[in-house]
């Protein structure tokens, strides 16, 4: 937490942990509407693995005729409105971290939610946060449902926030991958077996005619070294006739510019980093013959558009997000160097600064990634 905003955070915490009780008490004495609120405020990749359940919920027999509202992450707003607006009655999109220091904005949002008179509030994220929990109780649904998470982002509040929910779903130990967690969660809510769902985005079909490279991510420590991406690009240019596009968000511009400056002038490399909206980026990925990426949302978008993708990954969340389960028909090709410290939840004891690459990612060699690229190009 930022020290200058500490007092504002204390107000936000009071609203969530104390004042919300009054709102919840008042809601007991009013009539609810046939309306569901879904709270999903985590990252882009999490949303890709979750989004198909909005349609499942909307078209379920149990909640036939219900309106579905969504609180989402501002970073994937355009994606949700482009592909999922048909399932949603009303939406709010927040930037979670700043909201902890904006109690006035939180009160305004809580007021909007309270007026909607929800029958059910669903907090679908397994790794719950204080804000996600807070919005769940401030929405004042007659029924509130969440996972009984063993991986809270703010664990010291868990004993209090667990009490926000009328139903807590226990996750069996064998339900590990995020897709399986979502599937199990919604089976419990809908009280029926669901067909196996894998990520899908209904993009326009295009000719696949390029290799797209994502050399960045939201966490610089999880980025394969830019010099290794540069070597991969040089090999592609030297040994194939393929065209390359560099892509990513605004945070990746510096890395992409470094790579571009090191490449001899050629019409075969285009730098689109920071120049596309998320829906445009999704359609761009759908037009690629191959994506090469750090462990970031591009991997899940590629899988959801059935685009071959090579994922360079470490061990912090190994098997929770990637690699994909065996039943998935279009799995990312994951290249990694498994170490004894895998499954550390990115709490690495071997790095000394926030700018170092995690050693499990450093140890992924250029030759191993290149071998997978060759397989895909030749197939």
C-alpha positions in Angstrom: 0.0 0.0 0.0 1.2 3.5 -0.8 1.9 5.4 2.5 0.5 8.8 1.3 -2.9 7.1 0.8 -2.9 5.0 3.9 -5.8 7.0 5.5 -7.9 6.6 2.4 -7.2 2.9 2.5 -8.3 2.7 6.1 -11.6 4.4 5.1 -12.1 1.9 2.3 -11.3 -1.0 4.6 -13.9 0.4 7.1 -16.5 0.5 4.4 -15.8 -3.1 3.4 -15.5 -4.7 6.8 -17.8 -2.6 8.9 -20.2 -0.3 7.1 -21.2 -3.0 4.6 -22.9 -4.9 7.5 -25.5 -2.1 7.7 -26.2 -2.3 3.9 -26.5 -6.1 4.1 -28.9 -5.8 7.1 -31.2 -3.3 5.3 -31.3 -5.5 2.2 -33.0 -8.3 4.1 -36.1 -6.3 4.3 -36.6 -5.5 0.7 -37.8 -7.5 -2.3 -35.1 -8.7 -4.7 -35.3 -8.8 -8.5 -34.5 -11.7 -10.9 -31.1 -10.3 -11.3 -27.5 -11.8 -10.9 -24.3 -9.9 -10.3 -21.1 -11.6 -11.4 -17.9 -10.1 -9.9 -14.7 -10.9 -12.0 -12.0 -8.3 -11.5 -8.8 -10.2 -12.2 -6.6 -10.2 -15.2 -7.2 -10.6 -19.0 -6.1 -14.3 -19.1 -8.4 -15.1 -16.2 -11.3 -13.6 -18.0 -10.5 -15.6 -21.2 -10.7 -18.8 -19.2 -14.0 -17.7 -17.6 -16.0 -15.8 -20.1 -17.9 -18.8 -21.7 -19.7 -19.3 -18.4 -21.6 -16.1 -18.8 -23.5 -17.7 -21.7 -23.9 -20.9 -19.7 -25.4 -18.9 -16.8 -27.6 -16.8 -19.0 -29.1 -19.7 -20.8 -29.4 -22.1 -17.8 -32.8 -23.4 -16.9 -32.3 -22.5 -13.3 -31.8 -18.8 -14.0 -34.1 -18.5 -17.0 -35.4 -14.9 -17.3 -32.7 -13.5 -15.0 -30.7 -10.4 -15.9 -26.9 -10.8 -15.5 -24.8 -7.8 -14.5 -21.0 -7.8 -14.5 -18.3 -6.0 -12.5 -15.1 -6.5 -14.5 -11.5 -5.3 -14.9 -11.1 -2.1 -16.9 -8.2 -3.7 -18.7 -10.5 -6.1 -20.5 -13.5 -3.9 -20.8 -13.3 -3.7 -24.7 -13.0 -7.4 -25.0 -16.1 -8.1 -22.8 -18.2 -5.5 -24.6 -17.2 -6.7 -28.0 -17.8 -10.4 -27.5 -20.1 -10.7 -24.4 -22.4 -7.8 -24.3 -25.3 -9.9 -25.6 -25.3 -11.8 -22.3 -25.1 -8.8 -20.0 -27.7 -6.3 -18.8 -25.4 -3.8 -17.1 -21.7 -3.5 -16.6 -19.1 -1.7 -14.5 -15.4 -1.9 -15.0 -12.9 -1.0 -12.3 -9.2 -0.6 -11.8 -8.9 -2.5 -8.6 -5.7 -1.2 -7.0 -6.5 2.6 -7.3 -10.0 1.9 -5.9 -8.6 1.0 -2.5 -7.6 4.6 -2.2 -10.8 6.1 -3.6 -13.5 5.5 -0.9 -15.8 8.1 -2.5 -15.8 6.1 -5.8 -16.3 2.9 -3.9 -19.4 4.4 -2.2 -20.8 5.6 -5.5 -20.3 2.1 -7.0 -21.9 0.4 -4.0 -24.9 2.7 -4.3 -25.4 1.8 -7.9 -25.1 -1.9 -7.0 -27.5 -1.6 -4.0 -30.2 -0.1 -6.3 -30.2 -3.2 -8.5 -31.8 -5.4 -5.8 -29.8 -8.5 -6.7 -31.2 -12.0 -6.0 -27.8 -13.5 -6.3 -24.2 -12.2 -6.2 -21.5 -14.5 -7.5 -17.8 -13.9 -6.7 -16.3 -16.4 -9.2 -12.6 -15.7 -8.6 -10.8 -18.4 -6.6 -7.9 -16.2 -5.4 -10.2 -13.7 -3.8 -9.1 -10.1 -3.0 -10.4 -7.7 -0.3 -12.0 -5.6 -3.0 -13.7 -8.5 -4.7 -15.1 -9.6 -1.3 -16.1 -6.1 -0.5 -18.1 -5.6 -3.7 -19.8 -8.9 -3.0 -21.3 -7.7 0.3 -21.9 -4.1 -0.8 -24.0 -5.4 -3.7 -26.4 -6.8 -1.0 -27.7 -9.8 -2.8 -30.2 -12.2 -1.1 -27.7 -14.9 -1.8 -23.9 -14.5 -2.1 -21.7 -17.3 -3.5 -17.9 -17.7 -3.7 -15.1 -20.3 -3.4 -13.8 -21.0 0.0 -10.4 -19.9 -1.2 -7.1 -21.2 0.3 -5.3 -18.6 -1.7 -6.5 -15.1 -0.6 -4.6 -12.1 -1.8 -5.4 -10.5 1.6 -5.4 -13.5 3.9 -5.5 -11.5 7.2 -9.1 -10.5 6.4 -10.3 -14.0 5.3 -12.0 -14.9 8.6 -14.1 -11.7 8.3 -14.7 -11.8 4.5 -15.8 -15.5 4.6 -18.8 -14.3 6.6 -19.9 -12.1 3.7 -21.1 -15.2 1.8 -24.2 -17.3 2.3 -22.6 -20.1 0.3 -18.9 -21.0 0.2 -17.9 -23.8 -2.3 -15.0 -26.1 -1.3 -12.6 -26.9 -4.1 -11.6 -30.6 -4.3 -7.9 -31.2 -4.4 -8.1 -32.8 -7.9 -9.7 -29.6 -9.4 -6.5 -27.7 -10.1 -6.4 -25.9 -13.5 -8.3 -22.7 -13.7 -10.6 -24.0 -16.4 -11.5 -26.9 -14.1 -12.0 -24.6 -11.1 -14.5 -22.5 -13.2 -16.2 -25.6 -14.4 -16.6 -27.1 -11.0 -17.8 -23.8 -9.5 -20.6 -23.3 -12.1 -21.7 -26.9 -11.9 -22.2 -26.4 -8.1 -24.1 -23.1 -8.7 -26.3 -24.6 -11.5 -26.7 -28.0 -9.7 -26.1 -30.0 -12.8 -23.3 -31.5 -14.9 -22.0 -29.3 -17.6 -20.4 -30.3 -20.9 -16.6 -29.7 -21.0 -15.9 -26.1 -22.0 -12.6 -24.9 -23.4 -11.8 -21.2 -24.1 -13.4 -19.9 -27.2 -13.7 -16.4 -28.7 -15.9 -16.0 -31.8 -13.5 -14.2 -34.1 -13.7 -13.8 -37.8 -11.9 -16.5 -39.7 -8.9 -15.1 -41.6 -5.9 -16.4 -43.5 -3.1 -17.3 -41.1 -0.1 -15.7 -42.6 2.3 -14.4 -40.0 4.2 -15.2 -36.8 3.4 -12.9 -33.8 5.8 -12.4 -31.0 4.9 -11.1 -27.5 8.2 -10.3 -25.8 6.6 -8.6 -22.8 4.0 -9.2 -20.0 2.6 -7.4 -17.0 5.4 -8.7 -14.8 8.9 -8.0 -16.1 10.3 -10.8 -13.8 8.2 -13.3 -15.9 9.6 -12.1 -19.2 12.1 -14.3 -21.1 15.1 -12.2 -21.8 14.7 -9.8 -24.7 18.1 -10.9 -26.1 16.7 -14.4 -26.5 13.6 -13.2 -28.3 16.0 -11.2 -30.6 17.9 -14.3 -31.4 14.7 -16.2 -32.2 13.6 -13.5 -34.6 17.1 -13.4 -36.2 16.8 -17.2 -36.8 13.3 -16.9 -38.3 14.5 -14.2 -40.7 17.6 -16.1 -41.7 16.2 -19.6 -42.0 12.6 -19.0 -43.1 10.5 -16.7 -45.3 8.0 -16.0 -42.6 6.8 -12.5 -41.7 6.8 -11.3 -38.1 4.8 -8.9 -36.1 5.8 -7.7 -32.6 2.7 -7.2 -30.4 1.8 -6.3 -26.9 0.5 -3.5 -24.7 1.9 -0.1 -23.8 4.1 -1.7 -21.1 5.9 -3.7 -23.7 6.9 -0.9 -26.0 10.4 -0.5 -24.6 11.2 -4.2 -25.1 9.8 -4.2 -28.6 11.7 -1.1 -29.6 14.9 -2.7 -28.3 14.3 -5.7 -30.5 13.3 -3.6 -33.5 16.5 -1.5 -33.4 18.7 -4.6 -33.4 17.1 -6.1 -36.5 18.4 -5.1 -39.9 15.9 -3.1 -42.0 13.5 -5.5 -43.6 9.9 -5.4 -44.6 9.3 -8.7 -42.9 9.1 -7.3 -39.3 6.3 -4.9 -38.2 6.1 -3.5 -34.7 2.5 -3.1 -33.6 3.3 -3.1 -29.9 1.0 -0.6 -28.0 -0.9 0.2 -31.2 -3.9 -2.2 -31.0 -7.0 -2.4 -28.8 -7.6 -5.7 -27.1 -10.3 -6.7 -29.6 -8.0 -5.8 -32.5 -5.2 -7.7 -30.8 -7.5 -10.7 -30.5 -8.4 -10.6 -34.2 -4.7 -10.2 -35.0 -3.8 -13.3 -33.1 -6.6 -15.1 -35.0 -4.8 -14.3 -38.2 -1.4 -15.7 -37.1 0.0 -19.1 -38.1 2.0 -19.1 -34.9 2.3 -17.0 -31.7 5.4 -17.0 -29.5 4.8 -15.5 -26.1 5.8 -15.1 -22.5 3.2 -16.6 -20.1 0.7 -13.9 -20.5 -2.9 -13.3 -21.8 -1.8 -13.7 -25.4 -1.4 -17.5 -24.7 -5.0 -17.9 -23.7 -6.3 -15.6 -26.5 -4.4 -17.8 -29.0 -5.8 -21.0 -27.5 -9.4 -19.5 -27.6 -8.9 -18.5 -31.3 -7.3 -21.9 -32.1 -4.0 -20.3 -33.0 -0.9 -22.4 -32.4 1.0 -20.8 -29.6 4.4 -21.5 -27.9 4.4 -20.4 -24.3 7.7 -19.7 -22.5 6.8 -20.2 -18.8 8.1 -20.6 -15.3 7.0 -22.5 -12.3 5.2 -20.0 -10.1 1.6 -21.1 -11.1 2.6 -24.2 -13.0 -0.4 -26.4 -13.9 -2.9 -23.8 -12.7 -3.0 -21.8 -15.9 -0.5 -23.5 -18.1 0.1 -26.2 -19.3 -3.6 -26.9 -20.2 -5.3 -30.1 -19.1 -5.1 -33.1 -21.4 -8.7 -32.9 -22.5 -8.2 -29.6 -24.2 -8.1 -30.1 -28.0 -6.0 -26.9 -28.7 -3.4 -26.7 -26.0 -0.5 -24.2 -25.9 2.9 -25.7 -26.5 4.6 -24.9 -23.2 8.4 -24.7 -23.0 9.9 -24.8 -19.5 12.7 -25.9 -17.3 11.2 -27.7 -14.3 13.1 -26.9 -11.1 12.6 -28.2 -7.5 11.2 -24.8 -6.5 8.3 -25.0 -8.9 4.8 -24.1 -7.5 6.2 -21.2 -5.5 3.3 -18.9 -6.4 6.0 -16.5 -7.7 7.4 -16.0 -4.2 11.0 -16.5 -5.5 13.8 -16.6 -3.0 16.5 -16.5 -5.7 16.0 -13.0 -7.1 17.1 -9.8 -5.3 15.2 -7.1 -7.3 11.9 -6.5 -9.0 13.6 -6.2 -12.4 15.4 -9.6 -12.5 14.0 -12.5 -14.5 12.9 -15.5 -12.5 15.6 -18.2 -12.8 13.1 -20.8 -13.9 12.4 -18.7 -17.0 16.1 -17.7 -17.5 16.9 -21.4 -17.8 14.6 -21.9 -20.8 17.1 -22.1 -23.7 16.8 -20.5 -27.2 17.4 -23.9 -28.8 14.5 -25.5 -27.0 12.1 -22.8 -28.2 13.5 -22.9 -31.7 13.0 -26.6 -31.9 9.3 -26.1 -31.2 9.1 -23.3 -33.7 10.6 -25.5 -36.4 8.0 -28.2 -35.7 5.2 -25.8 -36.1 6.5 -24.2 -39.3 7.1 -27.6 -40.9 3.8 -29.2 -39.8 
